[in-house]
């Protein structure tokens, strides 16, 4: 025991000394680690409750059912918003004890790679799976959960993002291969180019950038940052570049690149830290060139 | 005699094949069907771009031999058969290993951002069960990147017109019609037991609809959610496989469930930390002193037990998953030497997975995706601190039994309608839902390969089957479809209405948690017959209680509660197939390990487990059966075709043991 407490002291000291020097990021990680340890030490949840305030609505065409409901669910170690919602499924009662239908939401992978479980948590669009309760409400604060507002509501926290997939058709988000039969290796690519393309390719169509974009909305034609990023991604590929102009033209008309209001909100909320602002700038340059060339050729 | 037109039915409608599931296997099947000019209805529980394939991290195997190590499809075949403890039929494995380099090239042409060598070629890394650099990768989110590539190609077919025999576009008909947020309920069988379509439910309107298809391909993924929490996505309940199993499809090797050695414990999910972490040099260790409470970085080398390197010097941290998971389990459970936690005062069921000796820039280029997951979910910086991990249920080697036809070379005969055919004529299965390629234990980075290769084989097979049909499913009496639709509607209303007034009603989600706990405890890394007997009793009890489930949601639209009840009922059926299969198999092979029967028993058990649904609550295991494919009777036995690589004992403590036949020696490669 003596050994371990000494070590703890030593660690705390080293931690304090380093904290000034290292980046804010690492401080955050350390704090999270302390929380994690606390969470583990805590009993498995019979006494601690997680307080949720959830925006509900039975269907998109039934605005009269729009309401807030509050839930208090048993805490679990390493809990995220998903497991809090799962607790409601196991005992669907509001904080005041009223029996209700469990909350409806969309989820698949639970490791922030599929993009399904995007919702607005404490005012910010993000994935519910990576929204950890210990960070959102370390002292038992209320966690507010709402559906995204830029897409048609289906029920409760579920919205319809089909438009995003449709817009991927619009911008020709693919490589025009000749077929899947054997045609030998693809074009060679420098590691540098791969390192530029890979981060762009991690877009999981989650919708965060659209929720945050002032120009995007159900009645606005703007395709949004994610689609413009895809134009850059496919135009950066050696074979994709063969159809560069066709792709550029898809974002040169209505709802295209010029609709961007340059608020730069998108890059703030992208969970994959995709350089969306760079992508918009890069596609913007290319469309301008294309436009000028078009005039010259007229 | 085949039908007059393969494009249109006699009534003039466009003939289609149905693909259920939009992960890698389903998308590849759909692409191959489209290239064969067969229009597709693609039904998926979720938008296909969100399928579980996104979770695959480490990479895809192909013996391209970029590193000049002498790798070849022959070695890949042998190591896959050996790693699978000789339970896989070898012709399909040979076909897969031979096709792999071409598949990776195809993905490269589709624009997958694979990591590159300085020369601009595809880079390859090491994975479990091999000493060769055979795994192509796109960071540590390879599955996501491959899925996106196929998703994009399918999107091209969504905008492509169906053309008739003369190449004339048929107005309003696209090559792929997607039905996303639709839940597969059952196959539709005609009077002769042939599959002619399927019933699915729109999860928004809750409309139940009969889809007519000349063939149906199930690409519905694994069943890890039967175990409660696993590394799988919440959608991987195995419901579709369980449904067609109850309609007569044979289920094979259900007891072979892969437990991945390294995952992060969590309240809702056990998140995978890819084998690529070890492929890139990660080391698994625990302190030698079990009460060592120091920060791991302060524990010197000589006071660490690198357990896998010690136990298996030949393959070290890259032994196959069944072996690594057992070693970690033994260390934590039997020896109580998991990482000591000063907070709880006990040894946790966790070991260190350590990458801190590697350069941060190197790690960011190759593993950022998984290290980011660790950082986000465990809250610690894995670049600076060893990760803390424990095994978790990960993959089902077993699945729907599917056929294959071998060619003269012992490989797979492309285009045979028997490939990937289930025992129900007209019903195909591909991807994790089938049982075909991995035997008793899957090697890492072979699953992305088997999904895509399976799709490349299954597409042409379903197209051949369609060409052999005398008439299209569209020309059958509508009453077949209406009857099936009615039955499904009645069952759905039963779920909505049953037990609503009952005082002792059960909650489906809580029952699921109980099922998961029981399965995890008794049917994963170590299996004991007495515990399995008890587990079967628990499953029976849960089935009984499932009859008292009250659906907590009675809404007419977007009713996720009712959908879950249906899935849970099906999970209970699969749980029994898995547990009973494990109870019966008194030997240890690959992922199936019984301490009371610790060795592989080829004399008694070198055979495929074939399970047939008998009645609710009972499984019939058969040694042989007959089915018809494209009108031809086929006799099937449980014998395993090991004609290409002779079975031998696995010895991963010895370097090169897994490839000794192909290389003609036991080589002494350094790792």
Interface residues (C-beta under 8 A of the other chain):
Chain A: X3 X4 X7 X8 X11 X26 X29 X30 X32 X33 X35 X36 X37 X40 X41 X58 X59 X76 X77 X78 X79 X80 X82 X83 X86 X89 X90 X91 X92 X101 X102 X104 X106 X107 X108 X109 X110 X111 X112 X113 X114 X115 X116 X129 X130 X132 X134 X154 X155 X158 X161 X162 X165 X168 X169 X173 X174 X175 X176 X177 X179 X180 X181 X182 X183 X184 X185 X186 X188 X189 X190 X191 X194 X195 X197 X198 X201 X202 X204 X205 X234 X237 X239 X240
Chain B: X28 X31 X32 X35 X46 X47 X49 X50 X51 X52 X54 X55 X102 X105 X106 X108 X109 X110 X111 X113 X114 X115 X116 X117 X118 X119 X120 X121 X122 X138 X139 X141 X144 X145 X148 X149 X152 X153 X155 X156 X158 X159 X180 X204 X233 X234 X235 X265 X266 X267 X268 X269 X271 X272 X293 X294 X295 X298 X341 X342 X343 X344 X365 X369 X373 X375 X376 X377 X378 X379 X380 X381 X384 X456 X507 X509 X510 X513 X552 X553 X554 X555 X557 X558 X560 X561 X564
